[in-house]
Amino acid sequence: MRALVVDHSEAGPVRFADVDEPVPSAGETLVEVRHIGLNFGELNYVDQWPAGAVHGHDAAGVVVRAASDGSGPPEGTRVAVGMAPHAWAERVAVSPASLGTVPEGVDLADAAALGIAGVTPFRVLRKRSLLARNVLITGASGGVGHFAVQLAALAGARVTALVGWPERTAGLRELGADKVLTDLAETGDRFDLVLDTVGGPLVAQAWSSLAEGGTIHLVGYSSGQETTFPSGALFGFGEPRSIATYGDMTPTSGELTDLLGLMATGRLSAPVGLRGDWQDVDDAVHALFARKVHGKAVLDVA
């Protein structure tokens, strides 16, 4: 079968290859993949995966063989695959713990946009009550950012969306952002929670805008830059502030089910900014790296 595999050469980060058909274990479901969801991180940091391995973690498709032990959805079920290995292939063997059943009325392509981009902010934002809290989302025009703005607004937060330049502000107010900024210096607000996808100097800036008792959750580092704090910046009086790392790779089925339910009722939309055929994956990767994609890139598997 055809698959996108890791390529460490200059032609990478992925290439097409013919690979062996997956052989599901008793506790795995075989899914025919219809759409794949690309993530900036897994493409930009491809050296973290072995060359030749089937790449990708997020997809959506249809169950063609149910798990033989009786777990998971039956044959014919439309499913979203989230944070599962080797997902960018024509077929993938997946634990039911990484699957969410796609309700009627939800497009399979939209379901493929979930996974890392949807589950990550969902897990972070539900750690505390956000009702009437000030929440800052950095890198808000990306896939994680688009979902985070919507989810924070749904939870009752006052949402500030921060983007890199004016061209990337479009649509964020419609998703629920109360303020859309291109420079954190544009506001004097103090934030109870910061969901940061950018890293680098922006983390130090966000720290200076953090309210007492507030937390910065680091979920990405797309800037690729180092963070340096001025002398004395990490000292302060009052209720402690904190910086939290993120690396939760536990099974995603519960969160996918919740997110798909929100999509089915129209309370959450999929931020698909680029849709195409997986044969054009190189163009999609270049668009992601050039920051030309607002939201997620989803490719159809021919």
Phi, psi and chi 1 to 4 in degrees:
 res  aa     phi    psi   chi1   chi2   chi3   chi4
   1 MET       -  163.5   68.8  172.4 -177.8      -
   2 ARG   -89.4  145.9  -63.6  -84.0  -79.6  168.7
   3 ALA  -155.2  160.2      -      -      -      -
   4 LEU   -96.5  120.9  -74.7  167.9      -      -
   5 VAL  -114.9  159.7  -57.8      -      -      -
   6 VAL   -66.6  132.5  171.6      -      -      -
   7 ASP  -128.7  113.6 -175.0   -6.0      -      -
   8 HIS   -86.0    0.1  -70.7  164.9      -      -
   9 SER   -80.0  175.0   74.0      -      -      -
  10 GLU   -63.6  -21.2  -68.7 -175.7    2.1      -
  11 ALA   -78.1  -11.9      -      -      -      -
  12 GLY   -66.7 -166.8      -      -      -      -
  13 PRO   -87.2  -11.7   31.5  -37.0      -      -
  14 VAL  -136.1  159.5  -69.5      -      -      -
  15 ARG  -146.7  160.4   61.5  177.4  172.1   82.7
  16 PHE   -79.4  145.8  -80.8  100.9      -      -
  17 ALA  -152.9  156.0      -      -      -      -
  18 ASP   -89.2  126.0  -68.1  -40.5      -      -
  19 VAL  -127.9  165.9  -60.1      -      -      -
  20 ASP   -67.0  148.4  -66.8  -23.4      -      -
  21 GLU   -63.4  140.8  -69.8  -79.1  -13.2      -
  22 PRO   -68.6  144.4   25.1  -33.1      -      -
  23 VAL  -114.3  103.2  179.7      -      -      -
  24 PRO   -67.0  142.4  -15.3   29.1      -      -
  25 SER   -77.0  176.8   67.5      -      -      -
  26 ALA   -59.8  -28.6      -      -      -      -
  27 GLY  -101.8   20.0      -      -      -      -
  28 GLU  -120.0  149.4  -71.1 -177.2  -37.9      -
  29 THR  -103.5  139.8  -60.8      -      -      -
  30 LEU   -95.8  122.0 -174.3   64.7      -      -
  31 VAL  -114.6  130.4  175.7      -      -      -
  32 GLU   -84.5  117.1 -178.9 -178.8   86.2      -
  33 VAL   -82.3  129.9  175.4      -      -      -
  34 ARG  -106.0  -29.9  -56.3  -75.6  176.4   82.7
  35 HIS  -146.1  147.3  -47.6  -82.9      -      -
  36 ILE  -121.8  146.6   59.1  173.9      -      -
  37 GLY  -109.2  121.0      -      -      -      -
  38 LEU   -85.8  144.0  -52.6 -174.5      -      -
  39 ASN  -124.7  137.4  -63.7  -69.8      -      -
  40 PHE   -56.0  -44.7  176.1   84.5      -      -
  41 GLY   -62.6  -46.9      -      -      -      -
  42 GLU   -69.1  -20.9   65.0 -160.4   -9.5      -
  43 LEU   -89.1  -39.3  -67.8  163.9      -      -
  44 ASN   -74.2  -29.6 -164.3   44.7      -      -
  45 TYR  -113.8   45.7  -52.3  111.8      -      -
  46 VAL   -65.8  -19.1   72.9      -      -      -
  47 ASP   -66.8   -9.3   56.9  -34.4      -      -
  48 GLN   -80.3   -5.8  -62.9 -178.9   12.8      -
  49 TRP  -119.1  149.2  -72.2  -88.3      -      -
  50 PRO   -69.0  142.4   22.3  -32.1      -      -
  51 ALA   -58.9  137.6      -      -      -      -
  52 GLY    88.9  -10.0      -      -      -      -
  53 ALA   -74.5  142.3      -      -      -      -
  54 VAL   -62.5  125.6  176.8      -      -      -
  55 HIS   -97.3  174.9 -157.0   26.5      -      -
  56 GLY    93.1  150.2      -      -      -      -
  57 HIS  -126.2  -18.6  -63.0   84.4      -      -
  58 ASP  -122.2  137.9  -60.7  -23.5      -      -
  59 ALA  -164.3 -179.9      -      -      -      -
  60 ALA  -151.6  148.7      -      -      -      -
  61 GLY  -174.9 -151.9      -      -      -      -
  62 VAL  -129.2  136.9  177.5      -      -      -
  63 VAL   -68.4  122.7  174.7      -      -      -
  64 VAL  -107.6  -13.9  -68.8      -      -      -
  65 ARG  -151.7  118.5 -172.5 -172.6  -52.3  165.8
  66 ALA   -72.4  156.9      -      -      -      -
  67 ALA   -60.4  134.2      -      -      -      -
  68 SER   -69.9  -18.2   60.6      -      -      -
  69 ASP   -85.5    3.5   66.5   -1.3      -      -
  70 GLY    89.2   -4.2      -      -      -      -
  71 SER   -82.0  157.7   62.9      -      -      -
  72 GLY    82.0  179.3      -      -      -      -
  73 PRO   -75.4  155.7   27.4  -34.7      -      -
  74 PRO   -78.2  168.3   28.2  -34.3      -      -
  75 GLU   -55.8  138.3 -177.1  178.0  -30.9      -
  76 GLY    94.3   -8.4      -      -      -      -
  77 THR   -74.9  134.4  -56.3      -      -      -
  78 ARG   -80.0  131.6  -58.5 -169.9  -44.2  146.9
  79 VAL  -136.8  152.0  -67.3      -      -      -
  80 ALA  -101.3  138.1      -      -      -      -
  81 VAL  -107.2  124.3  179.4      -      -      -
  82 GLY  -130.5  126.8      -      -      -      -
  83 MET    56.0   37.5  -67.6 -168.9 -171.8      -
  84 ALA  -107.9  146.1      -      -      -      -
  85 PRO   -74.9  153.0   27.8  -34.5      -      -
  86 HIS    63.6   39.3  -42.5  -52.2      -      -
  87 ALA   -85.4  -16.7      -      -      -      -
  88 TRP   -90.7   68.8  -65.0   -9.1      -      -
  89 ALA  -147.7  168.8      -      -      -      -
  90 GLU   -65.4  -30.5  -68.4  178.5  -47.3      -
  91 ARG  -143.1  148.4  -76.6  164.4  -66.3  -77.7
  92 VAL  -143.0  139.5   59.5      -      -      -
  93 ALA   -91.6  123.8      -      -      -      -
  94 VAL  -133.6  140.7 -171.5      -      -      -
  95 SER   -68.4  138.2  164.7      -      -      -
  96 PRO   -56.2  -20.6  -26.7   36.0      -      -
  97 ALA   -68.0  -12.3      -      -      -      -
  98 SER  -111.7   18.8  -63.3      -      -      -
  99 LEU  -119.8  145.6  -64.5  176.8      -      -
 100 GLY  -126.7  134.6      -      -      -      -
 101 THR   -75.1  128.4  -61.3      -      -      -
 102 VAL   -86.5  118.5  179.6      -      -      -
 103 PRO   -68.2  159.6  -14.8   28.6      -      -
 104 GLU   -59.4  142.6  -69.2  -63.6  -36.0      -
 105 GLY    93.1  -13.3      -      -      -      -
 106 VAL  -101.0  123.4  175.1      -      -      -
 107 ASP   -66.7  137.8 -167.7  -61.4      -      -
 108 LEU   -60.7  -34.8  -95.1 -178.5      -      -
 109 ALA   -64.7  -38.8      -      -      -      -
 110 ASP   -65.6  -37.6  -70.9  -15.3      -      -
 111 ALA   -64.1  -32.0      -      -      -      -
 112 ALA   -68.2  -17.6      -      -      -      -
 113 ALA   -79.7  -10.9      -      -      -      -
 114 LEU   -73.6 -122.4  -72.1  170.5      -      -
 115 GLY    58.8 -128.1      -      -      -      -
 116 ILE   -57.7  -45.9  -68.5  172.1      -      -
 117 ALA   -68.9  -30.2      -      -      -      -
 118 GLY   -93.2  -43.5      -      -      -      -
 119 VAL   -66.9  -38.1  170.6      -      -      -
 120 THR   -57.9  -57.1  -62.9      -      -      -
 121 PRO   -66.3  -31.7   22.6  -32.8      -      -
 122 PHE   -59.6  -45.2 -173.6   81.2      -      -
 123 ARG   -67.9  -38.5  -74.4  176.7  167.7  173.6
 124 VAL   -70.8  -47.2  168.2      -      -      -
 125 LEU   -72.5  -18.9  -65.6  171.2      -      -
 126 ARG   -91.7    7.8   69.4  176.5 -177.7  176.7
 127 LYS   -73.0  -19.7  -70.5 -178.5 -179.8  -64.4
 128 ARG  -150.6  161.9   63.3  179.2  -63.0  178.9
 129 SER   -65.8  133.1  170.9      -      -      -
 130 LEU  -109.1    2.8  -60.1 -178.4      -      -
 131 LEU   -59.2  119.3 -173.2   61.9      -      -
 132 ALA    60.8   23.0      -      -      -      -
 133 ARG   -95.4  153.2  -58.1  -82.4 -170.3  178.3
 134 ASN   -88.0  121.0  -73.7  -23.1      -      -
 135 VAL  -123.0  132.3  172.2      -      -      -
 136 LEU  -109.4  128.6  172.6   66.1      -      -
 137 ILE  -113.3  114.8  -50.0  -63.5      -      -
 138 THR   -92.7  155.0   74.2      -      -      -
 139 GLY    59.9   39.0      -      -      -      -
 140 ALA   -68.8  -14.6      -      -      -      -
 141 SER   -86.6   -4.8   59.7      -      -      -
 142 GLY   -85.0 -177.0      -      -      -      -
 143 GLY   -62.2  -51.8      -      -      -      -
 144 VAL   -60.7  -43.9  172.8      -      -      -
 145 GLY   -61.1  -43.5      -      -      -      -
 146 HIS   -61.2  -44.3  -91.0   73.3      -      -
 147 PHE   -66.9  -40.9  -83.0  123.8      -      -
 148 ALA   -62.7  -42.1      -      -      -      -
 149 VAL   -59.0  -46.6  167.0      -      -      -
 150 GLN   -64.1  -45.4  -65.7 -179.8   79.9      -
 151 LEU   -68.2  -39.5  -67.8  168.9      -      -
 152 ALA   -65.0  -41.0      -      -      -      -
 153 ALA   -65.0  -40.8      -      -      -      -
 154 LEU   -60.2  -32.1  -79.6  173.6      -      -
 155 ALA   -82.1   -0.9      -      -      -      -
 156 GLY    93.7   13.9      -      -      -      -
 157 ALA   -80.5  158.4      -      -      -      -
 158 ARG   -90.5  109.0  -65.7 -176.3  -68.4  -97.0
 159 VAL  -100.2  127.2 -177.7      -      -      -
 160 THR  -110.1  123.3  -63.6      -      -      -
 161 ALA  -103.5  127.6      -      -      -      -
 162 LEU  -113.9  127.6 -177.5   65.0      -      -
 163 VAL  -127.1  168.6  -61.8      -      -      -
 164 GLY   -77.6  -33.1      -      -      -      -
 165 TRP  -154.6  162.1   50.9   90.2      -      -
 166 PRO   -56.3  -33.1  -27.0   35.3      -      -
 167 GLU   -62.5  -16.3  -67.6   78.9    8.7      -
 168 ARG  -103.3   13.5  -64.6 -175.5   70.5   83.2
 169 THR   -86.4  -15.0   63.1      -      -      -
 170 ALA   -58.3  133.0      -      -      -      -
 171 GLY    84.1   -9.8      -      -      -      -
 172 LEU   -72.5  -34.3  -69.4  170.7      -      -
 173 ARG   -65.5  -38.3  -72.6 -170.2 -179.0  -84.8
 174 GLU   -64.1  -26.9  -69.8   76.2    7.1      -
 175 LEU   -81.5  -11.8  -67.0  179.8      -      -
 176 GLY   128.0   -0.6      -      -      -      -
 177 ALA   -72.5  131.9      -      -      -      -
 178 ASP   -80.2  -33.7  -61.8  -75.7      -      -
 179 LYS  -134.2  144.0  -63.2 -179.9 -179.4  179.7
 180 VAL  -126.9  120.0 -177.7      -      -      -
 181 LEU  -120.9  154.8  -50.4  176.1      -      -
 182 THR  -111.2   -4.8   57.3      -      -      -
 183 ASP  -149.3  126.0 -172.9  -19.7      -      -
 184 LEU   -63.2  -22.5 -161.9   50.8      -      -
 185 ALA   -69.3   -9.6      -      -      -      -
 186 GLU   -73.8  -10.9  -63.7  172.2   18.7      -
 187 THR  -131.4  149.9 -178.9      -      -      -
 188 GLY  -104.2   12.1      -      -      -      -
 189 ASP   -65.1  151.3  -70.2  -16.7      -      -
 190 ARG  -107.6  137.6  -65.1  -78.8  177.6  172.5
 191 PHE  -110.0  136.3  -60.6  100.7      -      -
 192 ASP   -80.0  -28.8  -57.8  -70.8      -      -
 193 LEU  -146.5  134.7 -174.6  149.1      -      -
 194 VAL  -121.0  125.3  177.0      -      -      -
 195 LEU  -105.3  109.4 -171.4  149.2      -      -
 196 ASP  -108.2  124.4  176.6   61.2      -      -
 197 THR  -108.1   -2.1   69.9      -      -      -
 198 VAL  -102.3  -43.1  177.9      -      -      -
 199 GLY    72.5 -165.4      -      -      -      -
 200 GLY    68.8 -152.4      -      -      -      -
 201 PRO   -58.1  -25.0  -24.2   33.9      -      -
 202 LEU   -62.2  -30.0 -174.4   54.8      -      -
 203 VAL   -63.8  -42.9  176.6      -      -      -
 204 ALA   -64.8  -37.5      -      -      -      -
 205 GLN   -64.1  -45.1  -72.3 -178.7  -95.3      -
 206 ALA   -64.0  -35.1      -      -      -      -
 207 TRP   -60.6  -39.3  178.0  -99.1      -      -
 208 SER   -71.1  -14.8   67.4      -      -      -
 209 SER  -105.4   10.1  -62.2      -      -      -
 210 LEU   -85.3  132.3 -162.5   61.3      -      -
 211 ALA   -73.8  162.4      -      -      -      -
 212 GLU   -56.6  136.0  -75.3 -169.5   22.0      -
 213 GLY    78.6    0.4      -      -      -      -
 214 GLY   -81.9  164.9      -      -      -      -
 215 THR  -135.9  137.1  -58.1      -      -      -
 216 ILE   -97.8  122.8  -60.7  175.5      -      -
 217 HIS  -102.0  116.8  -70.6  -88.6      -      -
 218 LEU   -90.8  109.3  -52.7  176.2      -      -
 219 VAL  -114.7   -1.1  -56.3      -      -      -
 220 GLY  -168.9  170.7      -      -      -      -
 221 TYR  -147.8   57.2   50.8  106.0      -      -
 222 SER   -63.6  -23.8   62.3      -      -      -
 223 SER   -67.8  -28.6   71.5      -      -      -
 224 GLY    69.7   12.6      -      -      -      -
 225 GLN  -103.7  160.5  -62.5  176.2  -71.5      -
 226 GLU   -82.2  156.3  -65.2 -176.8   -5.0      -
 227 THR  -107.8  126.7  -58.4      -      -      -
 228 THR  -124.5  127.5  -58.8      -      -      -
 229 PHE   -97.7  134.7  -69.9   92.0      -      -
 230 PRO   -60.9  153.8  -19.4   31.1      -      -
 231 SER   -55.2  130.1  177.0      -      -      -
 232 GLY    85.4   -6.4      -      -      -      -
 233 ALA   -65.5  -27.9      -      -      -      -
 234 LEU   -91.5    8.0  -61.2  179.0      -      -
 235 PHE  -104.5  141.9  176.5   82.4      -      -
 236 GLY  -172.8  160.4      -      -      -      -
 237 PHE   -98.6  170.2  -64.2   99.9      -      -
 238 GLY    89.6 -169.6      -      -      -      -
 239 GLU   -62.8  133.2 -170.7  175.2  -10.3      -
 240 PRO   -59.4  141.1  -24.4   34.3      -      -
 241 ARG  -100.9  160.1  -63.5  173.4  -67.6  163.3
 242 SER  -146.9  159.2   60.7      -      -      -
 243 ILE  -120.1  126.4  -62.7  175.8      -      -
 244 ALA  -117.5  133.5      -      -      -      -
 245 THR   -84.3  168.0   58.3      -      -      -
 246 TYR  -138.8  133.2  177.4   85.6      -      -
 247 GLY  -163.0   38.6      -      -      -      -
 248 ASP   -78.1  107.7 -170.3  -13.1      -      -
 249 MET  -112.6   22.9  -64.8  -61.4  -70.0      -
 250 THR   -68.1  163.5   54.7      -      -      -
 251 PRO   -53.8  144.3  -28.8   36.8      -      -
 252 THR  -106.4    0.2   56.6      -      -      -
 253 SER   -55.2  -44.2  179.3      -      -      -
 254 GLY   -62.7  -45.7      -      -      -      -
 255 GLU   -68.0  -40.3  -71.5   87.4   -4.5      -
 256 LEU   -60.1  -41.0  -72.5  173.0      -      -
 257 THR   -61.9  -44.3  -62.5      -      -      -
 258 ASP   -64.3  -44.7  -70.0  -22.6      -      -
 259 LEU   -66.3  -41.6  -69.8  165.8      -      -
 260 LEU   -64.7  -34.2  -72.4  162.4      -      -
 261 GLY   -64.1  -40.9      -      -      -      -
 262 LEU   -64.6  -38.2  -69.3  172.0      -      -
 263 MET   -66.2  -39.4  -67.6  175.1   72.0      -
 264 ALA   -64.6  -31.0      -      -      -      -
 265 THR   -92.9    3.9   57.3      -      -      -
 266 GLY    80.2   10.0      -      -      -      -
 267 ARG   -90.2   -9.9  -70.8  179.7  -72.7  173.5
 268 LEU  -139.1  132.9 -177.2   70.4      -      -
 269 SER  -114.5  151.2   62.3      -      -      -
 270 ALA   -83.7  127.5      -      -      -      -
 271 PRO   -85.8   65.2   32.7  -33.7      -      -
 272 VAL   -85.4  105.7  179.3      -      -      -
 273 GLY   -97.6  -13.2      -      -      -      -
 274 LEU  -143.7  124.4 -174.1  154.8      -      -
 275 ARG  -128.0  131.9  175.8   84.1  179.6  -89.4
 276 GLY  -163.9 -168.3      -      -      -      -
 277 ASP   -92.9  145.5 -169.7  -75.7      -      -
 278 TRP   -67.9  -15.8   78.2  -27.0      -      -
 279 GLN   -62.4  -23.2  -60.7  -67.3  -17.3      -
 280 ASP   -99.6   31.4  -59.9  -40.4      -      -
 281 VAL   -61.5  -34.7   64.3      -      -      -
 282 ASP   -61.1  -41.9  -70.9  -18.1      -      -
 283 ASP   -64.0  -39.6  -66.9  -22.7      -      -
 284 ALA   -65.8  -41.3      -      -      -      -
 285 VAL   -63.0  -44.7  171.2      -      -      -
 286 HIS   -62.1  -39.1  -68.4  152.5      -      -
 287 ALA   -65.0  -40.1      -      -      -      -
 288 LEU   -63.7  -46.9  -82.5  172.6      -      -
 289 PHE   -65.9  -30.2  -73.9  175.4      -      -
 290 ALA   -85.8    5.3      -      -      -      -
 291 ARG    59.1   36.3  -58.1  -68.8 -161.0  -86.2
 292 LYS   -97.6   -2.0  -67.0 -178.3  178.3  179.3
 293 VAL  -102.8  121.3 -179.5      -      -      -
 294 HIS   -91.6  105.6  -68.6 -124.7      -      -
 295 GLY    97.2 -137.0      -      -      -      -
 296 LYS  -102.6  154.0  -73.6  -79.5  -64.7 -176.3
 297 ALA  -105.2  123.0      -      -      -      -
 298 VAL  -123.6  129.0  173.2      -      -      -
 299 LEU  -117.0  139.8  -58.1 -178.8      -      -
 300 ASP   -85.1  134.5  -54.2  -28.9      -      -
 301 VAL   -90.3  115.3  176.2      -      -      -
 302 ALA   -70.5      -      -      -      -      -
